[in-house]
């Protein structure tokens, strides 16, 4: 009998914790690798993540809250749906301590009690409207949007990780064979004309050039992680030994790409959510979406071009207070 439980996993770091910074700097005193402060500064909106989950996805089985060790002062750790997971609870000792998000993400399948079906969130990704289990998994398959894409290599881009992931994908999957087997799931009107066009154009080559990446919560199968670790232990091990992100790493996208390349996914509309990149100005549509629930899922993506950080942070908090002002059962 299939277990249809769905867990949520969220990773969080308190970038203001002096002890955490002290330890981190021992491994990267010159910040010579990809370790910018925007990856760690706190938008002070995590309580709204829990309020949204409780209000819009009350069916979730368990929330695994992954942390270096620090916890928000307001978090009620006695909530029966909450599982506090410290790095040492699931990441192999030889990789610790780690300040590499890839290591933290690529070992999630080791979390004790984690359901086979789980949705992975960065702490800038939010449920924003009522959603059903079928929005994430159907018949045991993770829901996703398929589209081929070209890899972008640029300053501050994820091109290196993306490229490393695709090397692994093309080693394990024959493009022609997968295209023939899964073509009906590659070409769906729900993906939209722009994504369909990308797929059709890039299908002329005989290898996977890259995948469209929707920067939103990802539906994953624990068994996919286990398969990848079994197939590529040296690559995964080399990534996890890096204390800070390195251009030689693969990342958690490899799990998403593996599911897409193998055809082990259920098609989902590209309109399932939206990523808002915070730059010089807070876009009105982001604040409107928070207030109205226009998008089912959103990502509030901090960027190197985010200016007036404190002001923008307060604007987001004020928008959340319009719709999610009441405390959740996850708050003391």
C-alpha positions in Angstrom: 0.0 0.0 0.0 1.4 3.4 -1.0 2.1 5.9 1.8 0.6 9.2 0.6 1.9 11.3 3.5 3.6 14.6 2.4 6.1 16.3 4.6 7.5 19.8 4.2 11.2 20.5 4.8 12.6 24.0 5.3 16.2 25.1 6.0 16.9 28.2 8.0 19.9 30.1 9.2 20.1 33.0 11.6 22.8 35.1 9.9 22.9 37.5 12.9 24.1 34.7 15.3 27.6 35.8 16.3 28.6 32.2 17.3 27.5 30.9 13.9 29.5 33.7 12.1 32.5 33.0 14.3 32.6 29.3 13.3 31.8 30.0 9.7 34.6 32.5 9.3 37.1 29.9 10.5 36.5 28.1 7.3 36.2 31.1 5.0 38.1 34.0 6.5 38.6 35.8 3.2 35.1 35.0 1.8 36.9 33.8 -1.3 34.1 31.5 -2.5 30.3 32.1 -3.0 29.5 33.3 0.4 27.7 36.7 0.1 25.8 38.2 3.1 22.6 38.2 1.2 22.5 34.4 1.6 22.3 34.9 5.4 20.6 38.1 6.3 17.2 37.8 8.0 14.0 39.2 6.5 12.2 38.5 9.8 9.2 37.0 8.1 9.6 33.3 9.0 6.5 33.4 11.3 4.4 34.1 8.2 5.8 31.0 6.5 4.3 28.9 9.4 1.0 30.9 9.4 0.6 30.3 5.7 1.3 26.6 5.9 -1.2 26.2 8.8 -3.9 28.2 7.0 -3.4 27.1 3.4 -2.0 23.5 3.7 -3.3 22.1 7.0 -3.1 18.6 5.5 0.8 18.5 5.7 2.0 15.5 7.7 5.2 16.9 9.3 7.4 20.0 9.1 11.1 19.3 9.3 12.8 22.5 10.4 16.5 22.2 9.5 18.9 24.5 11.5 22.5 24.9 12.4 21.4 25.0 16.0 19.8 28.3 16.6 16.0 28.7 16.7 13.6 31.7 16.5 12.6 32.8 20.0 8.9 32.7 19.1 8.9 29.1 17.7 6.9 26.6 19.8 9.0 23.5 19.5 6.4 21.4 21.3 4.0 21.5 18.3 3.4 17.8 17.3 3.7 18.6 13.6 7.2 20.2 14.1 10.5 18.2 13.9 13.6 20.3 14.8 16.5 18.9 12.8 20.1 20.0 13.5 22.8 19.5 11.0 24.5 16.8 13.2 21.2 14.9 13.3 21.3 13.9 9.7 24.4 15.1 7.9 27.3 12.6 8.1 30.0 13.7 10.5 32.7 13.9 7.9 30.9 16.8 6.3 30.5 18.9 9.5 30.5 21.7 10.2 29.2 22.9 6.9 28.2 26.3 5.6 27.5 25.0 2.2 23.8 24.9 1.4 24.4 22.2 -1.2 25.6 19.9 1.5 22.6 20.7 3.7 20.2 20.1 0.8 21.8 17.0 -0.8 21.5 15.0 2.5 17.9 15.8 3.3 16.9 12.2 2.5 18.8 11.1 5.7 16.4 13.0 8.0 14.9 10.6 10.4 11.2 9.9 9.8 11.1 11.9 6.5 8.2 10.8 4.3 9.0 9.4 0.8 7.1 12.4 -0.6 8.3 15.8 0.6 8.3 19.4 -0.5 11.5 21.3 -0.1 11.5 25.1 0.8 14.2 27.6 1.0 13.3 30.1 3.7 12.3 32.7 1.1 9.7 30.4 -0.5 6.1 30.7 0.8 2.7 29.0 0.4 0.5 32.0 -0.6 -3.0 30.5 -1.1 -5.0 27.3 -0.4 -3.3 24.3 -2.0 -4.1 20.6 -2.1 -1.8 17.5 -1.9 -2.4 17.0 -5.6 -0.7 20.3 -6.3 2.5 18.6 -5.2 2.2 14.9 -5.9 -0.1 12.8 -8.1 0.0 9.0 -8.1 3.2 9.0 -6.2 4.9 11.3 -8.8 6.2 14.8 -8.0 4.4 17.6 -9.8 6.6 19.8 -12.0 6.8 21.9 -15.1 9.0 20.6 -17.9 10.9 22.8 -20.3 14.3 22.6 -21.8 16.5 25.6 -21.3 20.0 26.9 -22.1 22.4 27.3 -19.2 23.3 30.9 -18.3 26.9 31.4 -17.1 27.3 34.9 -15.6 28.6 36.8 -12.6 26.7 35.6 -9.5 24.8 33.1 -11.5 24.2 29.4 -10.7 25.5 28.4 -14.1 28.4 26.4 -12.7 26.2 24.2 -10.5 23.7 23.9 -13.3 26.4 22.8 -15.7 27.8 20.2 -13.3 24.3 18.8 -12.7 23.7 18.5 -16.5 27.0 16.6 -16.9 25.6 14.0 -14.5 22.2 14.0 -16.3 23.7 13.4 -19.7 25.9 10.6 -18.3 22.8 8.7 -17.1 20.1 9.5 -19.5 19.9 9.1 -23.3 18.1 12.2 -24.6 16.6 10.5 -27.7 15.3 7.6 -25.7 13.8 9.8 -23.0 12.3 12.2 -25.6 10.6 9.3 -27.3 9.3 7.8 -24.1 8.1 11.0 -22.4 7.3 13.4 -25.3 3.6 13.7 -24.3 4.7 15.1 -20.9 7.3 17.4 -22.5 4.8 19.1 -24.7 1.8 20.4 -22.7 -0.3 23.5 -23.3 -0.3 24.2 -19.6 3.5 25.0 -19.8 2.8 28.1 -21.9 3.9 29.2 -25.3 7.3 30.5 -24.2 8.4 27.3 -22.5 7.0 25.1 -25.2 9.0 27.1 -27.8 12.2 26.6 -25.8 11.7 22.9 -25.6 10.9 22.5 -29.3 14.0 24.6 -30.3 16.4 22.9 -28.0 15.1 19.4 -28.8 17.1 19.5 -32.1 20.2 18.5 -30.2 20.8 15.0 -29.0 21.6 15.8 -25.4 19.9 17.6 -22.5 21.1 21.3 -22.7 19.5 22.3 -19.5 16.1 22.6 -17.8 13.9 25.5 -17.0 14.1 26.1 -13.3 11.0 27.6 -11.5 12.5 29.1 -8.3 9.7 27.8 -6.1 9.2 25.0 -3.6 10.2 21.6 -5.1 8.4 18.3 -4.8 11.0 15.5 -4.2 11.0 11.8 -3.7 13.4 10.5 -1.0 14.1 7.5 -3.2 15.4 9.8 -6.0 18.1 11.1 -3.5 19.0 7.5 -2.7 19.3 6.6 -6.3 21.6 9.6 -7.1 23.8 8.9 -4.1 24.1 5.2 -5.2 24.9 6.1 -8.8 27.3 9.0 -8.2 28.8 8.7 -4.7 32.1 10.3 -5.6 30.5 13.4 -7.1 28.1 13.8 -4.2 30.9 13.2 -1.6 33.2 15.8 -3.2 30.5 18.4 -3.1 29.6 17.7 0.5 33.3 18.0 1.6 33.3 21.7 0.5 32.6 23.8 3.7 31.5 26.7 1.6 29.9 26.7 -1.9 32.3 26.0 -4.7 31.9 26.2 -8.5 32.8 22.5 -8.6 29.6 21.6 -6.7 26.4 20.0 -7.9 23.3 21.2 -6.0 19.8 20.1 -5.1 18.7 20.9 -8.7 20.2 17.5 -9.7 17.3 15.9 -7.9 14.7 17.9 -9.8 16.6 17.4 -13.1 16.8 13.6 -12.5 13.1 13.4 -12.0 12.4 15.4 -15.1 15.0 13.6 -17.3 13.7 10.2 -16.2 10.0 11.1 -16.8 9.2 10.5 -13.1 7.0 13.6 -12.7 3.4 14.7 -13.2 2.9 17.8 -15.4 2.0 21.0 -13.6 1.2 24.5 -15.0 3.9 27.1 -15.0 1.3 29.3 -13.3 1.6 27.4 -10.0 3.6 30.3 -8.5 5.9 33.2 -9.1 9.4 34.3 -8.0 9.8 37.9 -7.3 13.4 39.2 -7.4 13.9 42.1 -5.0 16.1 44.8 -6.6 16.1 48.6 -6.5 12.4 48.7 -5.9 9.9 46.4 -4.3 7.6 45.6 -7.1 4.0 46.4 -6.5 2.9 43.0 -7.7 4.8 41.2 -4.9 3.1 43.2 -2.2 -0.2 42.8 -3.9 0.3 39.0 -4.2 1.0 38.7 -0.5 -2.1 40.8 0.4 -4.4 39.0 -2.0 -3.0 35.5 -2.6 -2.9 36.0 -6.3 -0.1 33.4 -6.7 -0.4 30.0 -5.0 3.3 30.0 -4.1 5.9 32.8 -4.1 9.6 33.3 -3.7 10.8 36.6 -2.2 14.3 36.5 -3.7 16.9 38.7 -2.1 19.5 39.7 -4.7 22.8 41.6 -4.9 20.8 44.5 -6.3 18.5 44.8 -3.3 18.7 48.4 -2.0 17.2 49.9 1.1 17.0 46.5 2.7 15.4 47.5 6.0 12.7 49.5 4.2 11.9 46.6 1.8 11.8 44.1 4.7 9.3 46.2 6.5 7.1 46.6 3.4 6.9 42.8 3.1 6.1 42.4 6.8 3.3 45.1 6.5 1.9 43.2 3.5 1.8 40.0 5.5 0.1 41.6 8.4 -2.8 42.5 6.1 -3.6 38.8 5.5 -1.8 36.7 8.1 -1.9 38.8 11.3 -3.0 36.0 13.6 -0.4 33.8 15.2 -0.2 30.1 14.2 0.0 27.1 16.6 3.7 27.1 15.8 4.2 30.4 17.8 4.4 30.8 21.5 
